[in-house]
Amino acid sequence: MLLPFHLVGAALEFHETEGKHLDIISDGKTAVRYMYDYDPSTPESLHQTYKPYLHVFDAEGKAPITKGPGGQFTHHRGIFIGWSKIKVNGKTYDRWHMKGGSIVHQKFLKKEIKDGVATFTSLTHWMDQNGKPFLEEERTISVMEILEDARLMIDFQSKLSPTDAEVVLGGDPEHAGIQYRPSNEVDRKKTRYLFPDGLTNPRQAKDLRWAAETYSLGDRDYSVVHMNSRKNPKGTVYSAYRDYGRFGAYFTQTIPKGESLTVNYRFLIKEGSLPETDRIDRLWKAWNE
C-alpha cells in the first residue's frame, strides 16, 4: 500500500544510558526518550521512577515538550498508560496515581531500526504492594520522522497479560487510559482541542477516531493528534478538555487469566498548527487499513 506520507530518511540510531533511559536519535538529535529508570531506595527516588514513560523532544533535540515528574499532577508523564482502579482477586490497585506499587521495566525484548522506522519493545511488570506482578506488559513503540502533516509519527502498542488471575481495568476518563501530557510550562490560555465530524465536546461521543490539541510553550506552538485504532476496545471515551493539556483515550476491559489484551494508538507530533480535519481522517483511515 502506498503510504499517505513520506519518511524523511534520517539516520536513526539508539543511544542507551544503561539503567536510565533509551533515546532514539535522528541525525544526531534526540527525537524521543524512553524513561525506564527504577530506583526504590528512597521515597524521593521512588517517586521519580515509579513508572516508565516516553518523552517527546523539540525539533532541535534539546528539550522535552512533554512533562516529567513534579509540577501539576506529578504522575502525568509524557506518553503514558495506566488505570486508577484495577481489580485483581478482590483487591483494587491504582496504577494511575501510582499508590502502593510501581510499573517496572524488566528488559528490552526488541530494538530494531528498519526502513526509516525505529522500534523497541519494553517488558514491564505492574506490581502489587509487595512487589509481585499482577500484569505483564509488552510495550512496543515505533518512531518515524515524516515530511508532511507532522514531524514525528509515534506508534504505541501495549499487550497486557494477567500473571495468575483475571484483571479488570477500570477508572474514569480523567484517571485512566493511554494519555499524552505536555510540559508543565504550557500556556494554559492557548490550549485548543480539535475533534472529527465537527464535534466540540468529546464527552458526548464514544469511540472517536481521534482527538487532537495545540499547545504553547514559550513562543512556540506544538500540535498532537492522538489516534484510536478501530480494533481497540469499544466504549472508548476521550478526555480532551483540560487547559494544561493532558488528553487521551479511556476504556474499561476485563482480561481473563491466560488471555491478553493488545491496544494500538498513533501519535502525530507537529510544530505549529494542526492539519485539516479531512487530512487527519485520511491518515487515520490509511493507518486502520
C-alpha positions as CSV (number, residue, x, y, z in Angstrom):
1,M,0.0,0.0,0.0
2,L,1.2,3.5,-0.8
3,L,1.6,5.4,2.5
4,P,-0.2,8.9,2.7
5,F,3.1,10.4,3.9
6,H,6.8,10.3,3.1
7,L,9.5,9.3,5.6
8,V,12.4,11.8,6.0
9,G,15.0,9.1,5.6
10,A,17.0,10.4,8.5
11,A,19.8,8.4,10.1
12,L,18.2,6.8,13.1
13,E,20.1,5.2,16.0
14,F,19.6,4.1,19.6
15,H,21.5,5.5,22.4
16,E,21.0,4.0,25.8
17,T,22.1,5.3,29.2
18,E,22.2,1.9,30.9
19,G,19.5,1.6,33.6
20,K,18.2,5.1,33.0
21,H,16.7,5.8,29.6
22,L,16.8,4.8,25.9
23,D,17.0,7.6,23.2
24,I,16.0,7.4,19.6
25,I,18.4,9.7,17.8
26,S,17.7,11.2,14.4
27,D,20.6,12.8,12.5
28,G,22.3,13.4,15.9
29,K,19.3,14.9,17.6
30,T,17.2,13.3,20.3
31,A,13.7,12.6,18.9
32,V,12.2,10.7,21.9
33,R,13.5,9.4,25.2
34,Y,12.0,6.3,26.9
35,M,12.4,6.8,30.7
36,Y,12.7,3.4,32.4
37,D,14.8,4.0,35.5
38,Y,13.5,2.4,38.7
39,D,15.1,3.3,42.0
40,P,13.1,2.5,45.1
41,S,16.0,3.2,47.5
42,T,14.4,6.3,48.9
43,P,10.9,7.8,48.8
44,E,12.2,10.6,46.6
45,S,13.9,8.4,44.1
46,L,10.9,6.0,44.0
47,H,8.6,9.0,43.3
48,Q,10.8,10.0,40.4
49,T,10.9,6.5,38.8
50,Y,7.7,4.5,39.7
51,K,6.7,4.1,36.1
52,P,8.2,4.2,32.6
53,Y,7.0,6.8,30.0
54,L,8.0,8.4,26.7
55,H,9.4,11.9,26.5
56,V,9.0,13.7,23.1
57,F,11.7,16.3,22.3
58,D,11.6,19.5,20.3
59,A,12.8,19.7,16.7
60,E,16.3,20.7,17.9
61,G,16.5,17.6,20.1
62,K,17.5,19.8,23.1
63,A,14.5,19.6,25.5
64,P,11.3,17.6,26.1
65,I,8.0,19.1,25.1
66,T,6.3,16.6,27.4
67,K,6.2,16.6,31.2
68,G,8.2,14.5,33.7
69,P,7.9,14.2,37.5
70,G,6.8,17.2,39.6
71,G,4.6,20.1,38.5
72,Q,0.9,19.8,38.5
73,F,-0.2,16.2,38.8
74,T,3.3,14.6,39.1
75,H,2.0,11.2,37.9
76,H,1.3,12.7,34.5
77,R,4.4,12.0,32.4
78,G,4.9,12.2,28.7
79,I,3.1,9.4,26.8
80,F,2.0,7.0,29.5
81,I,-0.5,4.3,30.3
82,G,-2.4,3.4,33.5
83,W,-5.7,2.8,35.2
84,S,-6.7,4.1,38.7
85,K,-9.0,1.1,39.5
86,I,-7.5,-2.3,38.6
87,K,-9.3,-5.2,40.3
88,V,-7.4,-8.5,40.8
89,N,-8.5,-11.2,43.3
90,G,-10.9,-8.9,45.1
91,K,-8.2,-6.2,45.6
92,T,-8.0,-2.8,43.8
93,Y,-4.8,-1.3,42.6
94,D,-4.1,2.3,41.4
95,R,-1.6,2.3,38.6
96,W,-2.5,5.9,37.6
97,H,-1.6,7.9,40.7
98,M,0.9,5.0,41.5
99,K,-0.2,4.4,45.0
100,G,1.1,1.3,46.7
101,G,3.1,-0.2,43.9
102,S,5.1,0.5,40.7
103,I,5.2,-0.3,37.0
104,V,8.8,-1.6,36.5
105,H,10.8,-2.1,33.3
106,Q,12.4,-5.5,33.2
107,K,14.3,-5.6,29.9
108,F,14.1,-4.8,26.2
109,L,12.7,-7.6,24.1
110,K,13.5,-5.8,20.8
111,K,15.5,-2.9,19.4
112,E,15.3,-2.6,15.6
113,I,15.8,0.1,13.0
114,K,14.5,-0.8,9.6
115,D,13.3,1.2,6.6
116,G,13.3,4.5,8.4
117,V,11.5,3.3,11.5
118,A,13.0,2.8,15.0
119,T,11.1,0.2,17.1
120,F,11.7,-1.1,20.6
121,T,9.7,-3.3,23.0
122,S,9.9,-2.9,26.8
123,L,8.8,-5.7,29.0
124,T,7.2,-4.2,32.2
125,H,5.7,-5.7,35.3
126,W,2.8,-4.0,37.0
127,M,3.4,-4.7,40.7
128,D,1.3,-5.0,43.8
129,Q,2.2,-3.5,47.1
130,N,4.6,-6.5,47.8
131,G,6.4,-6.2,44.5
132,K,4.6,-9.1,42.9
133,P,3.5,-8.6,39.3
134,F,-0.2,-9.0,38.5
135,L,0.1,-7.8,34.9
136,E,2.9,-8.3,32.4
137,E,3.1,-5.7,29.6
138,E,4.9,-5.7,26.3
139,R,5.1,-2.0,25.4
140,T,6.2,-1.5,21.8
141,I,7.0,2.0,20.5
142,S,7.8,2.8,16.9
143,V,9.1,6.2,15.8
144,M,9.3,7.7,12.3
145,E,10.2,11.1,11.0
146,I,7.9,12.3,8.2
147,L,8.0,15.1,5.7
148,E,4.4,16.4,5.8
149,D,1.5,16.8,8.2
150,A,3.7,16.2,11.2
151,R,7.3,16.0,12.4
152,L,7.1,12.7,14.2
153,M,4.8,9.7,14.0
154,I,4.8,7.5,17.1
155,D,3.0,4.2,17.3
156,F,2.2,2.9,20.8
157,Q,1.2,-0.7,21.3
158,S,0.6,-2.3,24.7
159,K,0.0,-6.0,25.2
160,L,-1.3,-6.7,28.7
161,S,-1.3,-10.2,30.1
162,P,-2.5,-11.2,33.6
163,T,0.1,-13.2,35.5
164,D,-2.1,-15.5,37.6
165,A,-5.7,-14.2,37.8
166,E,-8.3,-12.2,35.9
167,V,-7.6,-8.5,35.7
168,V,-10.4,-5.8,35.4
169,L,-9.2,-2.4,34.1
170,G,-11.3,0.4,35.5
171,G,-11.4,4.0,36.5
172,D,-12.8,7.0,34.7
173,P,-11.8,9.2,31.6
174,E,-9.8,11.6,33.8
175,H,-7.7,8.9,35.6
176,A,-7.1,6.0,33.2
177,G,-6.1,5.0,29.7
178,I,-3.4,6.0,27.3
179,Q,-2.5,9.6,27.6
180,Y,-0.3,12.5,26.4
181,R,0.9,15.2,28.8
182,P,2.5,18.4,27.5
183,S,5.2,20.1,29.5
184,N,4.2,21.7,32.8
185,E,5.1,25.1,31.4
186,V,2.3,25.1,28.9
187,D,0.5,28.4,28.4
188,R,-3.0,27.4,29.6
189,K,-4.8,30.3,27.9
190,K,-3.7,29.0,24.4
191,T,-4.5,25.3,24.7
192,R,-7.0,24.3,21.9
193,Y,-8.6,20.9,21.0
194,L,-10.0,19.5,17.8
195,F,-12.2,16.5,17.1
196,P,-13.6,14.8,14.0
197,D,-17.1,15.4,12.5
198,G,-17.4,18.9,13.8
199,L,-17.6,17.7,17.4
200,T,-16.9,20.2,20.1
201,N,-17.4,18.2,23.3
202,P,-15.8,14.7,23.4
203,R,-17.9,13.8,26.4
204,Q,-20.8,13.4,24.0
205,A,-19.2,10.6,22.0
206,K,-17.7,7.2,22.3
207,D,-15.1,5.5,20.0
208,L,-13.9,8.7,18.4
209,R,-11.4,8.0,15.6
210,W,-9.0,10.6,17.0
211,A,-8.7,13.7,19.2
212,A,-6.1,16.5,18.8
213,E,-4.7,19.5,20.6
214,T,-2.4,22.5,20.0
215,Y,-0.5,23.9,23.0
216,S,2.1,26.6,23.5
217,L,5.5,26.6,25.2
218,G,7.1,30.0,25.3
219,D,6.8,31.4,21.8
220,R,6.3,28.1,20.0
221,D,3.2,26.1,19.3
222,Y,3.0,22.3,19.2
223,S,0.2,20.1,17.9
224,V,-0.6,16.4,18.7
225,V,-3.0,14.0,17.1
226,H,-4.0,11.0,19.3
227,M,-5.4,8.3,17.0
228,N,-7.6,5.4,18.2
229,S,-7.4,2.1,16.3
230,R,-10.8,0.7,15.3
231,K,-9.6,-2.7,16.8
232,N,-9.3,-1.2,20.3
233,P,-12.0,-1.9,22.9
234,K,-15.4,-0.4,22.2
235,G,-16.8,2.2,24.5
236,T,-13.6,4.3,24.5
237,V,-14.0,7.9,25.7
238,Y,-11.6,10.7,25.1
239,S,-10.7,13.0,27.9
240,A,-9.6,16.1,26.0
241,Y,-10.5,19.4,27.5
242,R,-8.0,20.4,30.2
243,D,-6.2,23.7,29.8
244,Y,-2.9,22.1,31.0
245,G,-3.1,19.7,28.0
246,R,-3.3,16.2,29.4
247,F,-5.5,14.2,27.0
248,G,-6.1,10.7,25.9
249,A,-8.3,7.6,25.5
250,Y,-10.0,5.6,28.3
251,F,-11.8,2.3,28.2
252,T,-12.7,-0.5,30.7
253,Q,-11.9,-4.1,30.0
254,T,-11.7,-7.5,31.6
255,I,-8.7,-9.6,30.7
256,P,-9.3,-13.3,31.7
257,K,-6.4,-15.4,33.1
258,G,-4.5,-17.0,30.3
259,E,-5.5,-14.3,27.8
260,S,-4.1,-10.9,26.8
261,L,-5.3,-7.5,25.6
262,T,-3.5,-5.6,22.8
263,V,-4.2,-2.0,22.1
264,N,-2.8,0.3,19.5
265,Y,-2.5,4.1,19.2
266,R,-0.8,6.5,16.9
267,F,0.5,10.0,17.8
268,L,1.4,12.7,15.3
269,I,3.7,15.3,16.7
270,K,3.8,18.6,14.8
271,E,5.4,22.1,15.1
272,G,2.7,24.8,14.7
273,S,-1.0,24.3,13.9
274,L,-2.8,21.0,13.2
275,P,-3.5,19.6,9.8
276,E,-7.1,20.0,8.5
277,T,-9.6,17.5,9.8
278,D,-10.1,15.8,6.5
279,R,-6.4,15.2,6.2
280,I,-6.3,13.7,9.7
281,D,-9.2,11.5,8.7
282,R,-7.3,10.3,5.6
283,L,-4.2,9.5,7.7
284,W,-6.4,7.6,10.3
285,K,-8.1,5.6,7.5
286,A,-4.8,4.7,5.9
287,W,-3.4,3.5,9.3
288,N,-6.5,1.4,10.0
289,E,-6.4,-0.2,6.6
